[in-house]
Amino acid sequence: MSQGSKGHGLKAQGHLTVVVSTYEWPAALDVVLRALSEQSDSNFKVVVADDGSGPQTALVAQRWQGRFGRRLTHSWHPDEGFRAARARNLGALARDSDLLVFLDGDCVPRRDFVRATRSAARPGWFAVGRRLHLSPAFTRRVLEHDVPIHRWSLARWLSERGHCTGMAVLTPRDRRKVGRLGVPEFIPDKNAYSPVFLAATDFGRVNGYDLRYEGWGEEDVDLAIRLRRLGLRCGHLGSSGSVLHLWHPSLVAAERPNWRLLEETARSTALEAVSGLRELERELELERSGDEAHVAVG
């Protein structure tokens, strides 16, 4: 097991924040936040990392703040195209936590998701969940009728297996869990590194997501490459750490706009994002300084 030069990686102790990235799908966000509000382990915080959505998404976040209280924060930046990497970095900066989980806003966590995530913490590792993909008709049923799929047992899912694909993710068959030696590292289907669970210190060491990634895709694979280069191994979160992916039309472009950037990272030896957390923090500091100067002049 590779643990890196300083034994970095996940430790079960410490504060945990779930960063939920979202854009203009308030109904899906509502389902995800409901599932997070009913977790068997409630010792965590939530940041809604909003990629520039309109007022309906803000209303959903405000409504759930009534349930979560100060445990929920809504992070937002203007809509200037697909900037998920920037939104996630903003979400990470919104909370001071030891452990971070990045979760897409179309992926519903099961009831023991946070508990499974925390229990997967091991030095020298980061972890990734797997996805059960719901059909279009079943997704509509979930959204329109508030179906509590996050509470469903494996037996219930087996009775509904005609409405989804990837049922094996809800079983304990995969041995590539965090901490398992003598088995291959976990590589998620279609390189979908979401949800991803990592130590905040490791996220800082690799400078977070690379802000140069704009448009759909590859920013999560880029992060995984750099985490492995840091000395971490990747395991999966197990059946309880699997998520329920709501159907939507594919966002994958015929031409992958970020493929060149990903190849650049793969060819290099870089650990850090070219433009990441630190650059974003400087940008925010300059904005704050400018606002303060404007107020002083006014």
PAZAPA-4460 file (N, C-alpha, C; in steps of 0.05 Angstrom, whole numbers, plus 32768, in hexadecimal, padded with zeros to 4 digits):
% residues 298
    n_x    n_y    n_z   ca_x   ca_y   ca_z    c_x    c_y    c_z   seq   type   mol
   8011   7FE8   8000   8000   8000   8000   8012   8019   8000     1      M     A
   800D   802A   7FED   801B   8043   7FED   800E   8058   7FFF     2      S     A
   801E   8063   8011   8014   8077   8023   8021   8093   8020     3      Q     A
   8034   8095   800D   8040   80AE   8009   8055   80B4   801E     4      G     A
   8065   80C9   801A   807C   80CD   802B   8074   80D5   8047     5      S     A
   805C   80E0   804B   8055   80EA   8066   803C   80DB   8071     6      K     A
   8035   80C5   8065   801F   80B5   806F   8004   80C4   806D     7      G     A
   8002   80D5   8059   7FE9   80E5   8056   7FD2   80D2   804D     8      H     A
   7FBB   80DC   804D   7FA3   80CD   8045   7F8D   80D2   8058     9      G     A
   7F79   80C0   8058   7F61   80C4   8068   7F64   80BA   8084    10      L     A
   7F59   80C9   8097   7F57   80C0   80B3   7F3A   80C4   80BB    11      K     A
   7F2F   80B1   80CA   7F13   80B2   80D0   7F0B   80C9   80E3    12      A     A
   7F1F   80D3   80F3   7F19   80E9   8105   7F17   8103   80F5    13      Q     A
   7F07   8115   80FF   7F07   8130   80F4   7EEC   8136   80E7    14      G     A
   7EE9   8150   80E1   7ED0   815A   80D5   7ECE   8151   80B8    15      H     A
   7EB6   814B   80AF   7EB1   8142   8094   7E9D   8155   8086    16      L     A
   7EA3   815D   806E   7E91   816E   805E   7E8B   8160   8044    17      T     A
   7E71   8160   803D   7E68   8155   8023   7E63   816D   8011    18      V     A
   7E72   816F   7FFB   7E6F   8185   7FE8   7E5E   817B   7FD0    19      V     A
   7E47   8186   7FCE   7E34   817D   7FB9   7E34   8191   7FA2    20      V     A
   7E3E   8189   7F8B   7E3F   819B   7F74   7E24   819A   7F65    21      S     A
   7E1A   81B1   7F5D   7E00   81B2   7F50   7DFF   81C9   7F3C    22      T     A
   7DED   81C5   7F28   7DE7   81DA   7F15   7DCB   81D7   7F09    23      Y     A
   7DB9   81E9   7F0F   7D9F   81EB   7F03   7D8F   81D1   7F02    24      E     A
   7D90   81C1   7F18   7D7F   81AA   7F1B   7D76   81A9   7F38    25      W     A
   7D65   81BC   7F40   7D5D   81BE   7F5C   7D4E   81A5   7F66    26      P     A
   7D3F   8198   7F55   7D30   8180   7F5D   7D43   816A   7F65    27      A     A
   7D59   8167   7F56   7D6C   8152   7F5D   7D7B   815A   7F77    28      A     A
   7D82   8173   7F79   7D90   817C   7F92   7D7E   8178   7FAA    29      L     A
   7D65   817C   7FA7   7D52   8178   7FBE   7D53   815B   7FC7    30      D     A
   7D53   8148   7FB4   7D54   812B   7FBB   7D6F   8125   7FC8    31      V     A
   7D85   8130   7FBE   7D9F   812A   7FCA   7DA1   8135   7FE7    32      V     A
   7D97   814E   7FEB   7D98   815A   8006   7D86   814B   8019    33      L     A
   7D6F   8141   800F   7D5D   8131   8020   7D6C   8118   802A    34      R     A
   7D7A   810B   8017   7D89   80F3   801E   7D9F   80F9   8032    35      A     A
   7DAD   8110   802F   7DC2   8117   8042   7DB6   811E   805D    36      L     A
   7D9E   8129   805D   7D91   8131   8077   7D89   8119   8087    37      S     A
   7D87   8101   807B   7D7F   80E9   8089   7D95   80D4   808C    38      E     A
   7DAE   80DE   808C   7DC4   80CB   808E   7DC6   80BF   80AB    39      Q     A
   7DCE   80A6   80AC   7DD1   8099   80C6   7DE7   80A5   80D6    40      S     A
   7DFB   80B2   80C9   7E10   80C1   80D7   7E0B   80DE   80CF    41      D     A
   7E03   80EF   80E2   7DFC   810B   80DD   7E13   811E   80E4    42      S     A
   7E2A   8113   80EA   7E40   8125   80F2   7E50   812E   80DA    43      N     A
   7E45   813F   80CA   7E52   8149   80B2   7E45   8164   80AA    44      F     A
   7E52   8172   8098   7E48   818B   808D   7E44   8188   806F    45      K     A
   7E34   819A   8064   7E2D   8199   8048   7E33   81B4   803B    46      V     A
   7E40   81B4   8024   7E42   81CC   8014   7E36   81C7   7FF9    47      V     A
   7E22   81D7   7FF2   7E17   81D6   7FD7   7E29   81E7   7FC5    48      V     A
   7E38   81DA   7FB4   7E4B   81E7   7FA3   7E3D   81ED   7F88    49      A     A
   7E33   8205   7F85   7E21   820D   7F70   7E30   821A   7F59    50      D     A
   7E2E   820E   7F41   7E3C   8218   7F2A   7E2D   822E   7F1B    51      D     A
   7E1E   823F   7F2A   7E11   8256   7F1E   7DF4   8253   7F19    52      G     A
   7DE6   8242   7F29   7DC9   823D   7F25   7DB9   8256   7F2C    53      S     A
   7DA0   8256   7F24   7D8E   826C   7F29   7D80   8269   7F45    54      G     A
   7D6C   827A   7F49   7D60   827C   7F64   7D52   8262   7F6E    55      P     A
   7D49   8251   7F5D   7D3C   8238   7F66   7D4F   8226   7F76    56      Q     A
   7D68   8225   7F6D   7D7B   8215   7F7C   7D81   8222   7F97    57      T     A
   7D83   823C   7F97   7D87   824A   7FB1   7D71   8245   7FC4    58      A     A
   7D58   8244   7FBA   7D41   823E   7FCB   7D43   8222   7FD7    59      L     A
   7D4B   820F   7FC7   7D4E   81F4   7FD2   7D63   81F3   7FE8    60      V     A
   7D7A   8200   7FE4   7D8F   8201   7FF8   7D84   820F   8011    61      A     A
   7D76   8225   800E   7D6B   8233   8025   7D57   8222   8035    62      Q     A
   7D47   8214   8026   7D33   8203   8034   7D40   81ED   8044    63      R     A
   7D56   81E1   803A   7D63   81CC   8049   7D75   81D6   805F    64      W     A
   7D7C   81F0   805E   7D8A   81FC   8074   7D79   81FB   808E    65      Q     A
   7D5E   81FB   808A   7D4C   81F9   80A1   7D50   81DE   80AF    66      G     A
   7D58   81C9   80A0   7D5D   81AF   80AB   7D7A   81AB   80B5    67      R     A
   7D8C   81B5   80A5   7DA8   81B1   80AC   7DB3   81C7   80BF    68      F     A
   7DA6   81DE   80BE   7DB1   81F5   80CE   7DCB   81FE   80C3    69      G     A
   7DDE   8204   80D5   7DF8   820E   80CD   7E0A   81F9   80C0    70      R     A
   7E00   81E0   80BF   7E0F   81CB   80B2   7E0E   81CD   8094    71      R     A
   7DFD   81DD   8089   7DFB   81E0   806B   7E02   81FC   8062    72      L     A
   7E13   81FD   804E   7E1B   8216   8041   7E16   8215   8023    73      T     A
   7E0D   822B   8018   7E09   822D   7FFB   7E1F   823E   7FEF    74      H     A
   7E31   8232   7FE0   7E46   8240   7FD2   7E3E   8244   7FB5    75      S     A
   7E42   825C   7FAB   7E38   8263   7F90   7E4C   8275   7F81    76      W     A
   7E4F   8271   7F67   7E5D   8284   7F56   7E4C   8289   7F3D    77      H     A
   7E51   829F   7F2E   7E41   82A5   7F17   7E43   8290   7F01    78      P     A
   7E2D   828D   7EF2   7E2C   827A   7EDC   7E3C   8284   7EC4    79      D     A
   7E54   8279   7EC1   7E65   8280   7EAB   7E6E   8266   7E9C    80      E     A
   7E5A   8254   7E98   7E60   823B   7E8C   7E65   8225   7EA0    81      G     A
   7E6B   820D   7E97   7E6F   81F6   7EA8   7E89   81F9   7EB6    82      F     A
   7E88   81FF   7ED0   7EA0   8203   7EE0   7E9F   81F3   7EFA    83      R     A
   7E9A   81D9   7EF7   7E97   81C8   7F0E   7EB0   81C7   7F1F    84      A     A
   7EC8   81C8   7F13   7EE1   81C8   7F23   7EE2   81E0   7F35    85      A     A
   7EDB   81F7   7F2B   7EDC   820F   7F3C   7EC6   820E   7F52    86      R     A
   7EAF   8204   7F4B   7E99   8202   7F5E   7EA1   81EF   7F75    87      A     A
   7EAE   81D9   7F6F   7EB6   81C6   7F83   7ECB   81D2   7F95    88      R     A
   7EDF   81DF   7F89   7EF4   81EC   7F99   7EE8   8201   7FAC    89      N     A
   7ED5   8211   7FA2   7EC7   8224   7FB3   7EB9   8216   7FCA    90      L     A
   7EAC   8200   7FC4   7E9F   81F0   7FD8   7EB2   81E7   7FEE    91      G     A
   7EC9   81DE   7FE5   7EDD   81D4   7FF9   7EE7   81EB   800A    92      A     A
   7EEA   8203   7FFE   7EF3   821A   800E   7EDE   8225   8021    93      L     A
   7EC5   821D   801C   7EAF   8228   802D   7EAE   821B   8048    94      A     A
   7EBC   8204   804C   7EBC   81F7   8066   7ED8   81EF   806D    95      R     A
   7EDF   81F0   8087   7EF9   81E8   8091   7EF6   81CC   809D    96      D     A
   7EFA   81B7   808C   7EF5   819C   8095   7F0E   818B   8090    97      S     A
   7F11   8175   809F   7F27   8163   809B   7F22   814F   8085    98      D     A
   7F09   8149   8080   7F01   8135   806C   7EEE   8141   8058    99      L     A
   7EF1   813C   803E   7EE0   8147   802A   7ED4   8130   8019   100      L     A
   7EBA   8133   8013   7EAD   8122   8000   7EA1   8133   7FEA   101      V     A
   7EA9   812E   7FD1   7E9D   813D   7FBA   7E88   812B   7FAD   102      F     A
   7E6F   8135   7FAD   7E58   8126   7FA3   7E4A   8136   7F8E   103      L     A
   7E44   8129   7F77   7E35   8137   7F62   7E18   813A   7F6B   104      D     A
   7E0B   8150   7F63   7DF0   8156   7F6A   7DDB   8146   7F5D   105      G     A
   7DE3   8132   7F4C   7DD0   811F   7F40   7DD4   8103   7F4C   106      D     A
   7DE3   8101   7F62   7DE9   80E7   7F6E   7DDE   80E6   7F8A   107      C     A
   7DCB   80D5   7F8F   7DBE   80D4   7FA9   7DCD   80C0   7FBB   108      V     A
   7DD6   80C9   7FD2   7DE5   80B7   7FE5   7DD1   80A6   7FF4   109      P     A
   7DD9   808D   7FF9   7DC8   807B   8009   7DCB   8083   8026   110      R     A
   7DB9   8077   8037   7DB6   8081   8052   7DD0   807E   8063   111      R     A
   7DE0   806A   805D   7DF9   8066   806C   7E11   8070   805D   112      D     A
   7E0D   8082   804A   7E23   808C   803A   7E39   8099   804B   113      F     A
   7E31   80AC   805C   7E45   80BA   806C   7E53   80A7   807F   114      V     A
   7E44   8095   808B   7E50   8082   809D   7E65   8070   808E   115      R     A
   7E5D   8067   8076   7E6F   8056   8066   7E88   8066   805E   116      A     A
   7E83   8080   8057   7E9A   8091   804F   7EAE   8094   8066   117      T     A
   7EA4   809B   807D   7EB6   809F   8094   7EC5   8086   809B   118      R     A
   7EB7   806F   809A   7EC3   8056   80A2   7ED8   804D   808D   119      S     A
   7ED8   8058   8075   7EEB   8051   8061   7F05   805F   8063   120      A     A
   7F07   8072   8076   7F1F   8082   8078   7F37   8071   8081   121      A     A
   7F4D   8072   8070   7F66   8064   8076   7F7D   8076   806D   122      R     A
   7F92   8077   807D   7FAA   8086   8074   7FB4   807A   805A   123      P     A
   7FBC   808B   8047   7FC7   8082   802E   7FB3   807D   8018   124      G     A
   7F99   8085   801D   7F84   807F   800A   7F72   8097   8004   125      W     A
   7F66   8097   7FED   7F4D   80A6   7FE8   7F39   8092   7FDE   126      F     A
   7F1F   809A   7FDE   7F0A   8087   7FD8   7EF6   8092   7FC5   127      A     A
   7EEA   8080   7FB6   7ED6   8088   7FA1   7EBE   8076   7FA4   128      V     A
   7EA6   8081   7FA0   7E8E   8071   7FA0   7E87   8068   7F84   129      G     A
   7E74   8055   7F84   7E6A   804B   7F6A   7E4D   8054   7F66   130      R     A
   7E42   8050   7F4E   7E28   805B   7F48   7E14   8046   7F3E   131      R     A
   7DFC   8047   7F48   7DE6   8038   7F3D   7DD6   804C   7F2C   132      L     A
   7DD3   8046   7F12   7DC7   8058   7EFF   7DA9   8053   7EFC   133      H     A
   7D99   8068   7F02   7D7C   8065   7F00   7D73   806B   7EE4   134      L     A
   7D5C   805F   7EDC   7D51   8064   7EC1   7D43   807F   7EC0   135      S     A
   7D3E   8089   7EA8   7D2F   80A2   7EA5   7D14   80A2   7EB3   136      P     A
   7D04   808C   7EAF   7CEA   808B   7EBB   7CEB   8089   7ED9   137      A     A
   7CFE   8079   7EE3   7D00   8077   7F00   7D0A   8091   7F0D   138      F     A
   7D1C   809F   7EFF   7D26   80B9   7F09   7D0E   80CC   7F0C   139      T     A
   7CFD   80CD   7EF8   7CE5   80DE   7EF9   7CD4   80D7   7F11   140      R     A
   7CD1   80BD   7F16   7CC1   80B4   7F2C   7CCD   80BD   7F47   141      R     A
   7CE7   80BC   7F49   7CF5   80C4   7F62   7CF1   80E2   7F66   142      V     A
   7CF5   80F2   7F51   7CF3   810F   7F53   7CD7   8119   7F58   143      L     A
   7CC3   810D   7F4B   7CA8   8117   7F4C   7C99   810D   7F64   144      E     A
   7CA2   80F7   7F70   7C92   80EB   7F86   7CA3   80E8   7FA0   145      H     A
   7CBA   80F5   7FA1   7CCA   80F5   7FB9   7CCF   80D9   7FC3   146      D     A
   7CD6   80C7   7FB1   7CDB   80AB   7FB9   7CF5   80AA   7FC9   147      V     A
   7CF5   809F   7FE1   7D0D   80A0   7FF3   7D20   808A   7FEC   148      P     A
   7D2C   808A   7FD5   7D3D   8074   7FCC   7D56   8071   7FDD   149      I     A
   7D5E   8087   7FEB   7D76   8085   7FFC   7D72   8072   8014   150      H     A
   7D59   806C   801A   7D53   805A   8031   7D50   803D   8028   151      R     A
   7D4F   8038   800F   7D48   801D   8005   7D5F   8009   800B   152      W     A
   7D56   7FF1   8013   7D69   7FDB   8017   7D70   7FCE   7FFD   153      S     A
   7D84   7FBC   7FFE   7D8B   7FAD   7FE6   7D74   7F9D   7FDC   154      L     A
   7D64   7F91   7FEE   7D4D   7F81   7FE5   7D39   7F93   7FD6   155      A     A
   7D34   7FAB   7FDF   7D22   7FBD   7FD0   7D2D   7FC4   7FB5   156      R     A
   7D47   7FC9   7FB4   7D54   7FCF   7F9A   7D52   7FB7   7F87   157      W     A
   7D55   7F9F   7F91   7D53   7F88   7F80   7D37   7F86   7F74   158      L     A
   7D22   7F8E   7F83   7D07   7F8E   7F78   7D03   7FA3   7F63   159      S     A
   7D14   7FB8   7F63   7D12   7FCE   7F4F   7D28   7FCD   7F3A   160      E     A
   7D36   7FB6   7F38   7D4E   7FB5   7F27   7D48   7FBA   7F0A   161      R     A
   7D2F   7FB8   7F01   7D29   7FBE   7EE5   7D2B   7FDC   7EDF   162      G     A
   7D2D   7FED   7EF4   7D2D   800A   7EF0   7D49   8016   7EF3   163      H     A
   7D5D   8004   7EF5   7D78   800F   7EF9   7D8D   7FFC   7EEE   164      C     A
   7DA5   8005   7EEB   7DBB   7FF4   7EE2   7DD3   7FF8   7EF5   165      T     A
   7DE2   7FE2   7EF8   7DF9   7FE3   7F0A   7DF3   7FD9   7F26   166      G     A
   7DE0   7FC7   7F29   7DD7   7FBD   7F43   7DEE   7FB2   7F54   167      M     A
   7E04   7FA9   7F47   7E1A   7F9D   7F56   7E27   7FB1   7F69   168      A     A
   7E23   7FCB   7F64   7E30   7FDF   7F76   7E24   7FDF   7F92   169      V     A
   7E0C   7FD3   7F95   7DFF   7FD2   7FAF   7E05   7FB8   7FBE   170      L     A
   7E16   7FA8   7FB3   7E1F   7F8F   7FC0   7E3C   7F91   7FC9   171      T     A
   7E45   7F81   7FDC   7E61   7F83   7FE5   7E74   7F73   7FD5   172      P     A
   7E6E   7F6D   7FBC   7E7F   7F5A   7FAC   7E9B   7F66   7FA6   173      R     A
   7E9C   7F80   7FA0   7EB6   7F8C   7F98   7EC9   7F8C   7FAF   174      D     A
   7EE1   7F81   7FAC   7EF4   7F7F   7FC1   7F07   7F96   7FC2   175      R     A
   7F05   7FA9   7FB0   7F19   7FBF   7FAD   7F13   7FD6   7FC0   176      R     A
   7F0B   7FCF   7FD9   7F05   7FE3   7FEC   7F1E   7FF0   7FF8   177      K     A
   7F1A   8007   8004   7F31   8015   8011   7F3E   8002   8026   178      V     A
   7F58   8001   8025   7F68   7FF1   8038   7F6D   7FD4   802F   179      G     A
   7F60   7FCB   801A   7F65   7FAF   8010   7F7F   7FAE   8001   180      R     A
   7F91   7F9C   8009   7FAA   7F98   7FFC   7FA9   7F80   7FEA   181      L     A
   7FBA   7F7F   7FD6   7FBB   7F68   7FC5   7FA6   7F67   7FB0   182      G     A
   7F97   7F7D   7FAC   7F83   7F7F   7F97   7F88   7F98   7F88   183      V     A
   7F7E   7F9A   7F6F   7F83   7FB2   7F5F   7F76   7FCB   7F6C   184      P     A
   7F81   7FE2   7F66   7F74   7FFB   7F6E   7F59   7FFD   7F61   185      E     A
   7F47   800C   7F6E   7F2D   8010   7F63   7F2E   8026   7F4D   186      F     A
   7F23   8020   7F36   7F1F   8034   7F21   7F02   8034   7F1A   187      I     A
   7EF4   804A   7F1F   7ED6   8049   7F1B   7ECF   8047   7EFE   188      P     A
   7EB7   803D   7EF9   7EAC   803A   7EDE   7EAB   8055   7ED0   189      D     A
   7EB6   8055   7EB8   7EB7   806E   7EA7   7EC6   8084   7EB5   190      K     A
   7ED9   807D   7EC7   7EE9   8091   7ED5   7ED8   80A6   7EE3   191      N     A
   7EC2   809E   7EEE   7EB0   80B1   7EFC   7EB9   80B3   7F1A   192      A     A
   7ECC   80C5   7F1F   7ED6   80C8   7F3A   7EC4   80DA   7F4B   193      Y     A
   7EAC   80D2   7F4E   7E98   80E0   7F5E   7E83   80CC   7F67   194      S     A
   7E7E   80C9   7F81   7E89   80D9   7F97   7EA6   80D1   7F9C   195      P     A
   7EB6   80E5   7FA5   7ED2   80E0   7FAD   7ED6   80EA   7FC9   196      V     A
   7EE4   80DB   7FD9   7EE8   80E0   7FF5   7F06   80E3   7FFA   197      F     A
   7F0F   80F9   8006   7F2C   80FD   800A   7F31   810F   8021   198      L     A
   7F49   810F   802A   7F51   8121   8040   7F54   813D   8035   199      A     A
   7F4B   8151   8045   7F4D   816D   803C   7F6A   8175   8038   200      A     A
   7F7C   8169   8049   7F99   8170   8045   7FA3   8166   802A   201      T     A
   7F9A   814F   8022   7FA3   8144   8007   7F97   8155   7FF1   202      D     A
   7F7E   815E   7FF4   7F72   816F   7FE0   7F82   8189   7FDE   203      F     A
   7F8B   8193   7FF4   7F9C   81AB   7FF4   7FB8   81A5   7FE7   204      G     A
   7FC3   818E   7FED   7FDE   8188   7FE3   7FDE   8187   7FC4   205      R     A
   7FC8   817E   7FB8   7FC7   817D   7F9B   7FBA   8196   7F8F   206      V     A
   7FB4   81AA   7FA0   7FA9   81C3   7F98   7F8D   81C1   7F8C   207      N     A
   7F7E   81AC   7F96   7F62   81AA   7F8F   7F5D   81A3   7F72   208      G     A
   7F45   81A8   7F69   7F3D   81A4   7F4D   7F4B   81BA   7F3C   209      Y     A
   7F51   81B4   7F23   7F5E   81C7   7F11   7F49   81D9   7F04   210      D     A
   7F4A   81F3   7F0A   7F36   8206   7F00   7F36   8209   7EE2   211      L     A
   7F4B   81FF   7ED5   7F4C   8202   7EB7   7F37   81F0   7EAA   212      R     A
   7F2D   81DC   7EB9   7F19   81CA   7EAD   7EFE   81D8   7EAD   213      Y     A
   7EF5   81E0   7E95   7EDB   81EC   7E91   7ECD   81DD   7E7B   214      E     A
   7EB3   81D9   7E7E   7EA5   81C7   7E6C   7EA5   81AB   7E7A   215      G     A
   7E95   8199   7E6F   7E91   817F   7E7D   7EAA   816E   7E7D   216      W     A
   7EB0   8163   7E95   7EC1   814B   7E97   7EDF   814F   7E9B   217      G     A
   7EEA   8139   7EA6   7F07   8134   7EA9   7F13   8141   7EC2   218      E     A
   7F07   8155   7ECE   7F14   8162   7EE5   7F16   814F   7EFC   219      E     A
   7F04   813B   7EFF   7F06   8128   7F15   7F1B   8113   7F10   220      D     A
   7F1F   810C   7EF7   7F34   80F9   7EF0   7F50   8106   7EF4   221      V     A
   7F52   811F   7EED   7F6A   812F   7EF1   7F71   812F   7F0F   222      D     A
   7F5E   8133   7F20   7F62   8133   7F3D   7F6C   8117   7F46   223      L     A
   7F60   8102   7F3C   7F67   80E7   7F44   7F84   80E0   7F3C   224      A     A
   7F8C   80E9   7F24   7FA8   80E5   7F1B   7FBB   80F1   7F2E   225      I     A
   7FB6   810A   7F37   7FC8   8118   7F49   7FC8   810D   7F65   226      R     A
   7FB1   8103   7F6E   7FB0   80F6   7F89   7FC1   80DD   7F89   227      L     A
   7FBF   80CD   7F73   7FD0   80B5   7F72   7FED   80BD   7F70   228      R     A
   7FF3   80D2   7F62   800F   80DB   7F60   8019   80E4   7F7B   229      R     A
   8008   80ED   7F8C   800F   80F6   7FA7   8017   80DE   7FB8   230      L     A
   800E   80C6   7FB0   8015   80AE   7FBF   7FFD   809F   7FCA   231      G     A
   7FE5   80A8   7FC3   7FCD   809B   7FCD   7FC3   8085   7FBB   232      L     A
   7FB6   8071   7FC7   7FA8   805C   7FB8   7F8A   8062   7FB9   233      R     A
   7F7C   8058   7FA6   7F5F   805C   7FA4   7F50   8042   7FAA   234      C     A
   7F3D   8044   7FBC   7F2B   802E   7FC2   7F0E   8037   7FBF   235      G     A
   7EFB   8024   7FBF   7EE0   802D   7FBD   7ED2   802B   7FD8   236      H     A
   7EBB   803A   7FDA   7EAE   803E   7FF3   7E9C   8028   7FFC   237      L     A
   7E99   8013   7FEC   7E88   7FFD   7FF3   7E6B   8002   7FEC   238      G     A
   7E5A   7FEF   7FF1   7E3E   7FF0   7FE8   7E2F   8007   7FF4   239      S     A
   7E33   800D   800E   7E25   8023   801B   7E2F   803E   8011   240      S     A
   7E47   803F   8006   7E52   8057   7FFB   7E4B   805C   7FDE   241      G     A
   7E3C   8049   7FD3   7E32   804D   7FB7   7E1C   8062   7FB6   242      S     A
   7E19   806E   7F9F   7E05   8083   7F9C   7DF1   807C   7F86   243      V     A
   7DDB   8089   7F86   7DC5   8084   7F73   7DC3   809A   7F5F   244      L     A
   7DCC   8095   7F47   7DCF   80AA   7F33   7DB5   80AF   7F24   245      H     A
   7DAB   80C7   7F27   7D92   80CF   7F19   7D98   80D3   7EFB   246      L     A
   7D86   80C8   7EEB   7D8A   80CA   7ECE   7D87   80E7   7EC4   247      W     A
   7D98   80EE   7EB0   7D95   8107   7EA2   7DA2   8103   7E86   248      H     A
   7D9B   8114   7E73   7DA8   8111   7E59   7DC6   8114   7E5C   249      P     A
   7DD5   8106   7E4B   7DF2   8106   7E4D   7DFD   8122   7E49   250      S     A
   7E11   8129   7E59   7E1E   8143   7E56   7E39   8140   7E48   251      L     A
   7E40   8127   7E40   7E59   8122   7E33   7E59   812D   7E17   252      V     A
   7E6B   813F   7E11   7E6D   814B   7DF6   7E7B   8137   7DE3   253      A     A
   7E74   8139   7DC9   7E81   8128   7DB6   7E9F   812C   7DB6   254      A     A
   7EA7   8145   7DB9   7EC4   814C   7DBC   7EC8   8153   7DD9   255      E     A
   7ED9   8144   7DE6   7EDE   8149   7E03   7EEF   8162   7E06   256      R     A
   7EE3   8178   7E10   7EF2   8191   7E10   7F0A   8192   7E22   257      P     A
   7F0B   8180   7E36   7F21   8181   7E49   7F35   816B   7E46   258      N     A
   7F33   815C   7E30   7F44   8145   7E2D   7F62   814D   7E2B   259      W     A
   7F67   8164   7E1E   7F83   816D   7E1B   7F8F   8173   7E37   260      R     A
   7F7F   8180   7E48   7F89   8186   7E63   7F8F   816C   7E73   261      L     A
   7F7D   8158   7E70   7F82   813F   7E7E   7F9B   8131   7E74   262      L     A
   7F9F   8131   7E5A   7FB7   8124   7E4F   7FD0   8133   7E59   263      E     A
   7FCE   814D   7E5B   7FE4   815D   7E66   7FEB   8155   7E82   264      E     A
   7FD7   8151   7E93   7FDC   8148   7EAE   7FE8   812C   7EAF   265      T     A
   7FDD   811A   7E9E   7FE7   80FF   7E9E   8004   80FD   7E95   266      A     A
   800C   810E   7E83   8028   810E   7E79   803B   811A   7E8C   267      R     A
   8031   812C   7E9D   8043   813B   7EAF   8049   812B   7EC9   268      S     A
   8058   8137   7EDA   805D   812C   7EF5   8051   813E   7F0B   269      T     A
   8040   8150   7F03   8035   8164   7F15   8023   8158   7F2A   270      A     A
   8026   8161   7F43   8014   8159   7F59   7FFD   816D   7F5B   271      L     A
   8003   8186   7F55   7FF0   819C   7F5B   7FE1   81A5   7F41   272      E     A
   7FC8   81AD   7F45   7FB9   81BA   7F30   7FC8   81D3   7F27   273      A     A
   7FC9   81D7   7F0D   7FD6   81EF   7F02   7FC8   8208   7F0D   274      V     A
   7FAE   8208   7F0E   7F9E   821E   7F19   7F88   8211   7F2A   275      S     A
   7F8C   8213   7F44   7F7A   8205   7F56   7F71   8214   7F6F   276      G     A
   7F72   8207   7F86   7F68   8213   7F9F   7F77   822D   7FA6   277      L     A
   7F91   822D   7FA4   7FA0   8244   7FAC   7F9A   825C   7F9A   278      R     A
   7F98   8257   7F80   7F92   826D   7F6E   7F76   8277   7F72   279      E     A
   7F63   8265   7F79   7F48   826E   7F7F   7F47   827F   7F98   280      L     A
   7F57   8276   7FAC   7F58   8286   7FC5   7F63   82A2   7FC0   281      E     A
   7F77   82A4   7FAF   7F82   82BF   7FA8   7F6D   82D0   7F9A   282      R     A
   7F5F   82C3   7F87   7F4A   82D1   7F79   7F35   82DC   7F8C   283      E     A
   7F2C   82CC   7F9F   7F18   82D4   7FB2   7F22   82EA   7FC4   284      L     A
   7F3C   82E8   7FCC   7F47   82FD   7FDD   7F48   8318   7FCE   285      E     A
   7F4F   8317   7FB4   7F50   8330   7FA4   7F34   833B   7FA2   286      L     A
   7F20   832A   7F9E   7F04   8334   7F9D   7EFC   8341   7FB7   287      E     A
   7F03   8334   7FCD   7EFC   8340   7FE7   7F0A   835B   7FEC   288      R     A
   7F24   835C   7FE4   7F32   8375   7FE7   7F26   838B   7FD6   289      S     A
   7F1E   8384   7FBD   7F11   8397   7FAC   7EF6   83A1   7FB7   290      G     A
   7EE7   838F   7FC3   7ECD   8396   7FCF   7ED2   83A9   7FE6   291      D     A
   7EE6   83A3   7FF7   7EEB   83B3   800E   7EF4   83D0   8006   292      E     A
   7F05   83D0   7FF0   7F0E   83EA   7FE6   7EF7   83FB   7FDC   293      A     A
   7EE4   83ED   7FCE   7ECD   83FB   7FC3   7EBB   8406   7FD9   294      H     A
   7EB8   83F7   7FEF   7EA8   8400   8005   7EB5   8418   8012   295      V     A
   7ED0   8417   8015   7EDF   842C   8022   7EDD   8446   8012   296      A     A
   7EDF   8444   7FF7   7EDC   845C   7FE6   7EC0   8467   7FE7   297      V     A
   7EAD   8454   7FE7   7E91   845C   7FE7   7E8A   846B   8001   298      G     A
***
